[in-house]
C-alpha cells in the first residue's frame, strides 16, 4: 500500500518567507455547510503552514440566496454569509467576493487591495475549479487546479471540448482527488495534462472525538443530495451517471439487513421517494435545513457513530480512487466509514475504521465488524485521518509538488 503521505513533512512550510496564497472557491456562491467546510480546511491548513492566505470568489456565475430560494447577481447576501465565516475563521480582513456581471462591486477587500492581491500573490489554489481564470489571475506564477470531482473533465478533454481544455490550460499544475488517474487500475483517459494525486485536507482538532454511551445502538448517517442532473456522461458506448440516488436505490433494503440504524440527511427527494425509503427502514432528515450553518452540520457528524454512504457511478465503475471530503471529516471525528468502493483502497488502508463495499453483503459485513468493536474502529478511523488527511501534511505536499 502506498505511503506517500506518511510523514517527513515538517512542522511549518517556511522559516522567513511567507508565500501569499489565494484560495479560489465557491463558499458564497453555494452557501451550504459542506462546501464551506471543504474550503475552510484549505484556508486553515495553509495558515498553519505559515502561508499568507486569502480567500476569494471571483466568478461570473450567480450565487444562490437560500433566504429567497433563488439565484441572484446581488452580492449582498453572499458577501454577508462569507463575512460571517471569515470572522469565525479569524480572517475577517482577508477575503473578497466579486459579484457576477460587468463592473461588479467587490465586497470584503477594497477594489485597490483586490487588484493588488493577484499582482502580488505567489500561488492560486483553484479549489473545485470554482473559477475560470481571467487575465488578472494569470499574473500569479503558480496556478494550481484542484479537482475534487474527477472523471467528467477527463472525458470532456478526451472528446476535445474546448472550454474544459482552456479551463485547465490556464493552470500551471493540476491536482485531483482521483488518485488512480493515469494508473493501470483506472481506464479513464488522461490527456494533455499531468494530474498529481491529492486528497481533502482536514484540520483534525476541528473534529474532536467524543465518548459514546456503551449501550446505545449504533447510528450511521450521511448528508447527501438525492438527485442531481446534467452531468451524466457517455463514453465508449456506456452511460456513467452522476446522481447518487441511483446507488442508494440499489441498497434500499440495507436497513433490513443490519441492526445498525441508517439515517439519510437528504437534500431533495420527493414525497413518494421519502415514503419508500422510510417504509424500508431508513431514518430521514432535511439536509437543507441542517446545512444552513457550519456548526450544526459539524455537530451532526460528531453526534453520529459512523457514516454509511455511496459514491457516484462515474467514480465507482471507472475506479478513479476518489474519496469524499465529507467522509474524511467523519474519519477525523473518529467515526468509522462504510462507503462504496471507487478504488480508493489502492491508496488508503481499509478493513479497520474504513470499509469499501461493492455489494450488499460487503455493507453488512462492514457494519457488523464495526458493531463488534465500535471503540476500536473509532480509534482506527481517527488514526487514519491523522495519517492520510491531516491538513498540514496534505497541503505541504501539494505546495511542494507545485514548486513552492
C-alpha positions in Angstrom: 0.0 0.0 0.0 1.4 3.4 -0.9 2.5 5.7 1.9 3.1 8.9 0.0 1.6 11.0 2.9 3.2 9.1 5.7 5.4 11.7 7.2 8.6 13.7 6.8 6.7 16.9 6.0 7.9 19.1 8.9 6.0 21.5 11.2 5.9 24.6 9.0 6.3 25.4 5.4 8.9 28.1 5.6 11.1 29.9 8.2 11.4 33.5 6.9 9.3 33.9 3.7 5.6 33.6 3.8 4.2 32.7 0.4 1.0 34.6 -0.4 -1.7 32.0 -1.3 -5.1 32.9 -2.7 -7.7 30.2 -2.4 -10.5 30.4 -5.0 -13.7 28.6 -4.0 -17.5 28.7 -4.1 -18.4 29.2 -0.4 -20.7 32.2 -1.0 -22.0 31.1 -4.4 -23.2 27.8 -2.9 -23.8 28.7 0.7 -24.1 25.3 2.3 -22.1 23.9 5.1 -20.4 21.0 3.2 -19.0 23.4 0.6 -17.8 25.8 3.4 -16.0 23.2 5.4 -14.2 21.9 2.3 -12.7 25.4 1.7 -12.2 26.3 5.3 -9.9 23.3 5.8 -7.7 24.6 3.0 -7.5 28.1 4.5 -6.7 27.0 8.0 -4.2 24.3 6.9 -2.3 26.9 4.8 -2.3 29.4 7.6 -0.9 26.8 10.0 1.8 26.1 7.4 2.9 29.7 7.7 1.3 31.0 4.4 -0.2 34.5 4.0 -3.6 33.2 2.9 -6.6 34.9 1.4 -10.0 33.6 0.2 -11.5 35.0 -3.0 -14.6 34.3 -5.0 -14.4 36.0 -8.4 -16.8 34.5 -10.8 -19.4 35.4 -13.4 -21.8 32.7 -12.0 -24.8 33.9 -10.0 -25.0 33.0 -6.3 -27.8 31.1 -4.6 -29.7 33.0 -2.0 -31.4 30.5 0.3 -33.3 33.3 2.1 -35.2 33.9 -1.2 -34.7 30.5 -2.7 -33.3 31.8 -6.0 -30.2 32.6 -7.9 -29.1 36.2 -7.8 -26.5 38.6 -9.1 -26.9 40.7 -6.0 -23.7 40.3 -4.0 -25.2 41.4 -0.7 -26.3 38.0 0.7 -23.3 36.0 -0.4 -21.0 38.7 1.0 -22.7 38.7 4.4 -22.5 34.9 4.5 -18.9 34.9 3.6 -18.1 37.7 6.1 -19.6 35.7 9.0 -17.5 32.6 8.0 -14.2 34.5 7.7 -14.9 36.2 11.0 -15.3 32.7 12.6 -12.1 31.6 10.9 -10.2 34.6 12.1 -9.6 36.1 8.7 -12.0 39.0 8.8 -9.9 41.2 6.5 -8.6 38.6 4.1 -11.4 37.8 1.8 -13.2 39.2 -1.2 -16.3 38.5 -3.2 -16.9 40.0 -6.6 -20.5 39.6 -7.8 -21.3 38.4 -11.3 -21.6 40.9 -14.0 -19.6 43.6 -15.9 -18.1 46.2 -13.5 -19.5 44.4 -10.4 -18.7 45.6 -7.0 -16.0 44.0 -4.8 -17.0 43.1 -1.3 -14.6 42.5 1.6 -11.3 43.8 0.3 -11.2 47.3 -1.2 -11.0 47.4 -5.0 -7.5 48.6 -4.8 -6.4 45.8 -2.5 -8.3 43.3 -4.6 -6.4 44.3 -7.8 -3.1 44.3 -5.9 -3.7 40.8 -4.4 -3.3 39.0 -7.7 -0.4 41.1 -8.7 1.5 40.2 -5.5 0.3 36.6 -4.9 2.7 33.6 -5.2 0.1 30.9 -5.5 -3.6 30.5 -6.6 -5.4 27.3 -5.5 -8.5 27.0 -7.6 -10.4 24.5 -5.4 -13.1 22.6 -7.2 -12.2 24.6 -10.3 -14.7 27.1 -9.0 -13.2 30.0 -11.0 -12.5 30.3 -14.7 -9.2 32.2 -14.6 -9.0 35.6 -16.1 -6.2 37.9 -17.0 -5.6 39.2 -13.5 -5.4 35.7 -12.1 -2.9 34.7 -14.8 -0.4 37.1 -13.2 0.1 34.7 -10.4 3.1 32.4 -11.2 1.8 29.2 -9.6 -1.8 28.4 -10.5 -3.0 25.1 -9.1 -6.2 23.4 -10.4 -7.5 21.3 -7.5 -10.1 18.9 -8.9 -12.4 17.4 -6.3 -14.7 15.6 -8.9 -12.7 13.7 -11.4 -14.0 11.7 -14.5 -16.2 14.2 -16.3 -13.3 16.7 -17.0 -11.0 13.9 -18.3 -13.7 12.5 -20.6 -14.6 16.0 -21.9 -10.9 16.6 -22.7 -10.7 13.3 -24.5 -13.6 14.4 -26.6 -11.9 17.7 -27.4 -14.2 20.0 -25.5 -12.5 23.4 -25.9 -14.0 25.0 -22.8 -12.7 22.3 -20.5 -9.3 22.2 -22.2 -9.0 26.0 -21.8 -10.1 25.9 -18.2 -7.3 23.5 -17.3 -4.7 25.0 -19.6 -4.8 28.3 -17.6 -3.2 26.5 -14.7 0.4 25.6 -14.1 -0.2 22.5 -12.0 -3.1 20.0 -11.9 -4.2 18.1 -8.8 -7.1 15.6 -8.4 -9.0 13.6 -5.8 -9.0 10.8 -8.5 -5.9 9.2 -7.0 -5.9 6.3 -9.5 -5.9 8.6 -12.6 -3.1 7.7 -15.0 -2.5 4.3 -13.5 -3.3 0.8 -14.9 -6.0 0.5 -12.2 -8.2 3.2 -13.9 -9.3 3.2 -17.5 -10.1 7.0 -17.6 -8.2 8.6 -20.4 -5.5 11.1 -19.2 -4.6 13.5 -22.0 -2.8 16.9 -22.2 -2.3 17.4 -18.5 -0.3 15.7 -15.7 -2.6 15.1 -12.8 -1.0 14.8 -9.4 -3.0 12.9 -6.7 -4.2 14.8 -3.7 -7.0 14.5 -1.1 -9.1 16.6 1.1 -7.1 18.3 3.9 -8.8 18.1 7.3 -8.0 20.2 10.4 -8.1 17.4 13.0 -8.8 19.5 16.1 -11.9 20.9 14.5 -13.5 17.4 14.7 -13.0 16.3 18.3 -13.7 12.8 19.3 -16.3 12.1 21.9 -17.1 9.0 24.0 -20.3 7.3 23.0 -22.6 5.6 25.5 -21.7 1.9 25.6 -25.2 0.6 25.5 -26.6 2.9 22.8 -27.5 1.4 19.4 -25.2 2.4 16.6 -26.5 5.1 14.3 -24.8 5.6 10.9 -25.6 8.7 9.0 -24.7 10.7 5.9 -25.6 14.0 4.3 -26.4 14.0 0.6 -28.2 15.4 -2.4 -30.8 12.8 -3.5 -31.0 13.6 -7.2 -28.7 15.7 -9.5 -28.9 16.0 -13.2 -26.9 17.3 -16.1 -23.6 15.6 -15.6 -24.2 12.1 -16.9 -21.6 11.2 -19.5 -21.4 8.6 -22.3 -18.0 7.1 -23.0 -17.3 4.1 -25.3 -21.0 3.4 -25.6 -21.6 3.3 -21.8 -23.5 5.8 -19.8 -21.9 6.8 -16.5 -24.3 8.6 -14.1 -23.6 11.4 -11.7 -26.6 11.4 -9.3 -26.1 9.3 -6.2 -29.8 8.3 -5.9 -29.1 5.5 -8.5 -26.6 3.9 -6.0 -28.8 4.4 -2.9 -31.7 2.7 -4.6 -29.5 -0.4 -5.2 -29.2 -0.6 -1.4 -32.7 0.4 -0.4 -33.1 -2.8 1.7 -29.9 -2.2 3.7 -31.8 -1.3 6.9 -33.4 -4.7 7.0 -30.1 -6.4 6.7 -28.4 -4.8 9.8 -29.1 -3.9 13.4 -27.3 -0.6 12.8 -29.6 2.4 12.4 -29.2 4.0 8.9 -30.1 7.7 8.5 -30.1 9.8 5.4 -30.0 13.6 5.8 -31.3 14.4 2.3 -31.5 17.5 0.2 -34.3 16.8 -2.3 -36.3 13.7 -2.8 -40.0 14.0 -3.4 -42.7 12.7 -1.1 -43.1 9.3 -2.8 -39.3 8.7 -2.6 -39.1 9.6 1.0 -42.1 7.4 1.8 -40.5 4.5 0.0 -37.2 4.9 1.9 -39.0 5.3 5.3 -41.0 2.1 4.5 -37.8 0.2 4.1 -36.5 1.4 7.5 -34.4 4.4 6.6 -34.4 7.3 9.0 -34.7 10.6 7.1 -33.8 14.2 7.8 -33.6 17.5 6.0 -30.1 18.3 4.7 -31.1 21.8 3.5 -32.2 22.8 7.0 -29.1 21.3 8.5 -26.6 22.8 6.1 -27.5 26.5 6.6 -24.7 26.9 9.1 -21.4 25.1 9.6 -21.7 24.3 13.3 -25.0 22.3 13.3 -23.6 20.4 10.3 -20.4 19.6 12.3 -22.5 18.7 15.4 -24.5 16.2 13.3 -21.3 14.4 12.2 -19.9 14.5 15.8 -23.2 13.0 17.1 -23.1 10.1 14.6 -21.5 6.8 15.2 -20.2 6.5 11.7 -21.0 7.2 8.1 -22.7 4.9 5.6 -22.9 6.3 2.1 -22.5 5.7 -1.6 -20.4 7.2 -4.4 -21.2 8.4 -7.9 -21.4 5.7 -10.6 -18.7 7.5 -12.6 -16.2 7.0 -9.8 -17.3 3.5 -8.9 -17.3 1.8 -12.3 -14.2 3.7 -13.6 -12.3 3.2 -10.3 -11.0 6.7 -10.1 -9.8 6.3 -6.5 -11.9 9.3 -5.4 -12.7 9.7 -1.7 -15.3 12.1 -0.2 -14.3 15.3 1.6 -17.3 14.7 3.9 -16.2 11.1 4.7 -12.7 12.5 5.6 -14.4 14.7 8.2 -16.3 11.7 9.7 -12.9 9.8 10.0 -11.3 12.8 11.6 -14.1 12.8 14.2 -13.4 9.2 15.0 -16.4 8.0 13.1 -15.9 4.8 11.0 -16.9 5.0 7.4 -18.6 2.3 5.2 -18.7 3.6 1.7 -18.9 2.5 -1.9 -15.7 1.2 -3.5 -14.1 3.6 -6.0 -10.7 2.0 -5.9 -9.6 4.2 -3.0 -8.3 1.0 -1.3 -5.3 1.2 -3.6 -4.1 4.3 -1.6 -5.9 4.1 1.7 -6.0 1.2 4.2 -9.4 -0.5 4.6 -10.8 -3.1 7.0 -10.3 -1.1 10.2 -12.1 2.2 10.6 -12.8 2.3 6.9 -14.6 -0.2 4.7 -15.2 -0.2 0.9 -18.2 -2.1 -0.4 -19.2 -3.5 -3.8 -22.3 -5.5 -2.7 -24.9 -5.6 -0.1 -23.0 -8.4 1.6 -20.0 -6.1 1.9 -22.2 -3.5 3.5 -23.5 -5.9 6.1 -20.0 -7.3 6.8 -18.6 -3.8 7.3 -21.3 -2.6 9.6 -21.2 -5.9 11.6 -17.4 -5.6 12.0 -17.8 -2.1 13.4 -20.6 -3.1 15.7 -18.5 -5.8 17.2 -15.8 -3.3 18.3 -17.1 0.3 17.9 -14.4 1.8 20.1 -11.6 0.1 18.3 -12.9 1.2 14.9 -13.4 4.7 16.1 -9.7 4.9 17.1 -8.7 3.4 13.8 -10.8 6.0 11.9 -9.1 8.9 13.8 -5.7 7.4 13.2 -6.3 7.0 9.5 -7.5 10.7 9.3 -4.3 11.8 11.1 -2.0 9.8 8.8 -3.7 10.4 5.4 -5.9 13.6 5.7 -4.1 15.9 8.1 -4.4 19.4 6.6 -0.8 20.5 7.1 0.6 17.2 5.7 -1.7 17.2 2.6 -1.1 20.8 1.8 2.6 20.8 2.4 2.9 18.1 -0.1 0.6 19.9 -2.6 2.7 23.1 -2.3 6.0 21.2 -2.6 4.8 19.4 -5.7 3.8 22.8 -7.1 7.3 24.1 -6.6 6.5 26.4 -3.6 
